[in-house]
Amino acid sequence: MGRMPKPIETPVPSRAELVDHLVRTRIAGDVATPRENNLSHYRKLANGDRHYWLGLELGDRWTDEQDVLAVMAERCGVVDDPGHRVGQDTIDPELTVAALDRMAARLRKAALDRQSVLLATGHPGGLLDVHRATADALRSAGCEIVVIPAGLVADEGSVWQFADVAVMERGATLWHTHSPGPMAAVLDALAAHGRPQPDLVVADHGWAGCAAQRGLDAVGYADCNDPALFLAEAEGTLQVAVPLDDHVRNPRFYDPMVAYLLAASGLL
């Protein structure tokens, strides 16, 4: 049996309370990312700029930015009007909570089967503690939290684990990155050391995209200006993409969301 989970300090919100909290803190609802930034990223993805593919191979399936917008409206809740070019854009909090429920189901399976889980973030300023709390709960439930090999490098930086979460470091600073390179370095090193690939990856950005593209079970968080993970979920490559603003002004704003996720997973 695994260790008993540590009690979470944040009360577990009801679904309605979480929806209200997400809107109030702008994790969802009227988010800070402007419409013009979203549309620019959708266009660049459609034009084949691999920076926006987040490690996925999208081929020629998403060359029309209007198709990308349609998926983002459906799965993230951005405004579906192609004529809305500037100003406010949105994330539907109901879609956020529904995706958290889908992620919770996958975390529950990981716990029941005592699976190995790798957690990683390209957005340490916002999501590091979200992943850390998830790792702690999974370990307490009997999962193996994958320890990455030491000495890894990618994209002119180092790849380390901090609080059970794989991150990239440059110049003694945890680095914001969309690149799939760090995850590729981790997975390649595990294989080189004769170690199995993780049963589940919980991540974001290129960390999640790379893992999903390699055929691993992967779930992740994505902002409304990062369409690739939502396209991957639509195609069945990524199991879950949770829409949210991935760097709100106070990372403690995510605590009720994490409490809801872990409770729904049966990990509290």
N, C-alpha and C positions, 0 to 999 in steps of 0.2 A: 504494500500500500504506500502511496505517496504521503508526503507531509501534509498536515492540515494547512489550507491556505491562510495567509495572513489576513486579518480583518481589514477591509477597505474602509478608510475614514469617511469617504464621501457616501452619503445615503444613496441607495439605488432609486433613481427616479422612475415614475410610471412612464409609459409611452408618451402620454400627453405632456407630462412635465418635461420630458427630454426634448420633445418638439419645441416647446416654448423656450427652453434653455438654448437650444441650437440657434433659434432665431434671434434671441436677445443678445447672444455673444457673437453673432454673425459668423458662426461656424457654418450655418446654412441660412436660407432666407436671402436678404439683400446683402450679398457678400462684398468684400473690398475689391476683388479683382474686376476691373472694368470690362465692359462689353468689347471694346476695341482690342484689348489684349487677348481675350478669348478667341475672337474671330481671326486675329493674326496667327495664333497658334494652330487653329483648325486649317487655315489656308496653307501654312508651312508644312504641316503634316501631309495634307493632300498633294502638295507639290513635291513630296519625296524627301524632305529634310529629315534625315535620320535622327537628328538630335531630339526630335519630337516623337519618334517611334518608340523610345524608351526600351530598346532592346528587342522589340517585337519585329517580326517580318510580316509586313502588311501587304507586300506585293503591289499589285495594281488595283486592289479591291476598294481603295478609299481615295481615289483621285479627284473626287468631286467634293468640295468643301461643304456643299449643301447636304450631302449624305452624312458627313461627319456631324454637322449641326443637328440633323434629325436624330441621330443616336444620342447626342449630348442632351437634347431636349427630353428624350424618352428616359434616359438612364440617370441623368444628373439634375435635370430640371431647369436648364438655362432657357431663356426666352426663345420660343420656336419661330419667331417672326424673322425671316432673312433680312427684312428691311430695317430692323433695329440694329444700327451699326455702332452707336456710341452711347455711353452713359452706364446706367445701372444694369447689372446682370444678376442672376439668381441661381441658387441651389435649392431644390425642393426638400425641406426637412423630412417630409414623409418618405421620400426616396432614400434619404440618409438612414433613417431608422429601419426601413425595410432591408437595406443592404447590411446593416449591423445584425439584423436577425439572421440573414443568410450566412454571414461570417460566423455568428455564434453557433449555428448548426455544424459548421465545419470544425470549429474549435472543440465542440462537444465530442465529435467523432475522434478527434486527435486524442482527447483525454481518455475516452473509453477504451481506445485501442493502444494506449501508451505509446503513441507515435513519437518520432523524432521531429523536432520543429526548429527551423532556423528563422530568426527574426532579424530584420535589417531596416535601416532607414537612410534615405537621402535627404531627409528634412529634420536633422537633429534638433534644430531650434524650436520646432513645434511638436514633433511626434515621438521624440526619443522616449519620454516617460510613458506614452501610450503603449509602445512596444515593450518597455521594461516591465510594466505592470502585467501585461499579457504573458510575458515569459515567466514571471514569478508565479502566476496562477497556474500556468500549464505545468511547471515543474512540481508544484505542490500537489497537482493531480496525478503525478506519476509519469509525465512526459519527459523525454530526454531533450534538453535544450542543446542543440548542436554547438560544439566548441570549434571555432574555425582554426585552421593551422596558423602558426605564427609567421611573421616576416613577409606577409603578402603586400604586393605593391600593385597599383593600378592608377592610370591617369595622373602620373607624377605625384601620387600621394601614397599613403600607407593605409592598409585595411586592418582594422582592429575590432575587438569587441569591447564595448563599454556598457556596463550594466546588462549583460547578456544580449546586447543588440549590436549587430555588425554595422560599422560606420566607416566613413573615409576620413582620414586626418591629413591635413597639410599644415606644416609650420605650427604644430602644437594646437591646432584649431580643428574642431569637428566641422566637416565640410558639407555644404549644401550641394548636392549633385543629382542630376537627372541621368547620369551615365549608367549603362549596363555593365561597364568594365569591372567595377568592384565585385559585383555578384559573380561575374564570369570567373574572376580570379579565385573566389572562394570555392565555387563548385569544381573548377579544374584542380585546385589544390586538394580537395577532399578525394577526388578520383586518383590523383597522383600518389596519395598516401594510402590508397587501398581502402578508403573509408566509404561507406554507403552515402548516397545522396539523401537529403532530408525527405521525410514523408510529407512534410508540409512547410511551405514558406509563407511567413506573414511579413509584409513589407510595403513599400511604396516606390514610386518613380521607377528608374531603370532596374533597381534591385528586384522588384516584383515582375517587371516585364521580361527580364532575362530568364528568371526562373520559370515563368510560364512558358516562354518560347522553347525552353529545353524539355518541356513535357512534365514538369513537376507540378504537383498540386500547389497552387498559389492563390492567396487572397491579399488584397491590398487597399490602401487609401489613395484617393486621387482628387485633385482640385479640378475646378471647372475649366481651367486653361491647360489641362493635361489629358487630352482626349484619348490617347492611345490605350490606356488601361480599360476604358469603357468600351472601346471597339473590340479589345481582346475578350472582354466578358461577353459581348454580343456574339462573338464568333465561337465562344466556348473554350478559348485558350486559357483565359484567367477565370478562376471560379467565382470570385466576387470582387467588385470594385465599389468601395464605399465613397460616395461623393461628399466632400467637405472642403472648407477652406483649411489648407494644411499648415497655415502659420498665422493664427490669430495673435492678437497683441499680448495675451497672457496664456501660456501653455497650461495653466491650471484650469482654464475653461473646458479643457477636454475631460476633466476628471469625471463629471457625471456621465458622459458618454461611455467611458471605460467601465464605470460601475454597471451601467446598463448592459454593456456587451458581456462582461464576465458573469453577471447574474443570469442572463439569457443563455449563456453557455453551460450553466451548471457548475461554474468554477468558483463560486463564492459559497 
